[in-house]
Amino acid sequence: MTPAELSRAVTEVLEGRYGGAAALATVIERSGSAPQILGAKLLLRDDGEIFGTVGGGAIEARVIEACREVLASQSATRVRANLVRDLGMCCGGTMEVFVEPLLAPCRLVVIGGGHVAQALAPMAAQLDFAVEVLDDREDLLAHPAFAGVRTRAYDADELADALPRLGARDYLVIVTRDHRRDEEALAHLIESPHAYLGMIGSKRKVIAILRRVLRRYDERDRPRPDLSRLRAPVGLALGGRSPAEIAVSICAELIAARRGGHGASMSIVEAFLAAPAGPSATPIPDDATG
């Protein structure tokens, strides 16, 4: 395999075109007659395909095993070995290989290109989401707000073609221009693999749509879908009304979902004032994060 082919494989992972995760191993130190040069790389994708080499033989077998461990833990590691003493290789020398996880940015698919989407897309892009906006109105997709994100001309009834491969790093937000499209998008996506699914609307609208969607499962005697990752109405209750304020509330919920947060205020003032004064007072944990 040529360096260009290895580079293409790495780029496909990092840009999300592969669709999965990988581990990248790089030779960072060598001495003696070690079988590979500094900077030699091996990429192991989570489908088992291997690109490149760090020298073959026992050292490569150990590195591939480390790659599998990194894929499972998503934590980087190092492999150090004396090729004769540790691995019984005849070429001699020592090698150190750094193994790191490779993941594409989480993808945010915004279904609908109206005012909320125009506020949400650039904001989410700044939060390191790979943003895609889907709408059948190509004039809206040309809006300057979408200049830095991917846009594709699909309507709510075309999501099977638009999103054939969803996974655990996909976040989906439904903000179409009418209730029928919102319902159609929700009905299609509700059973798809995803990390997060949100739908805009009033509480009354959400209840009406969920009742209709679930009624269809009941009428067909099918098990109801898992709704634990569905957020509807989408966003945290910040009290916002404008498209920009709604986008902030959605982004706040996306951060909480991605980072494991809960969306509550971080303020400790109330607890501080309620705590007894003096040196025996119960300490307040210093664990606030942004």
Secondary structure as UniProt FT lines:
FT   HELIX           3..14
FT   TURN            15..16
FT   STRAND          22..31
FT   TURN            32..33
FT   TURN            38..39
FT   STRAND          41..45
FT   TURN            46..47
FT   STRAND          50..52
FT   HELIX           57..73
FT   STRAND          77..82
FT   TURN            83..87
FT   STRAND          94..102
FT   STRAND          107..111
FT   HELIX           115..126
FT   TURN            127..128
FT   STRAND          130..134
FT   HELIX           138..141
FT   HELIX           144..146
FT   TURN            147..148
FT   STRAND          150..152
FT   HELIX           156..158
FT   HELIX           159..162
FT   TURN            168..169
FT   STRAND          170..174
FT   HELIX           179..189
FT   TURN            190..191
FT   STRAND          196..199
FT   HELIX           203..219
FT   TURN            220..221
FT   TURN            228..229
FT   STRAND          230..231
FT   HELIX           243..259
FT   HELIX           269..274
FT   TURN            279..280
//
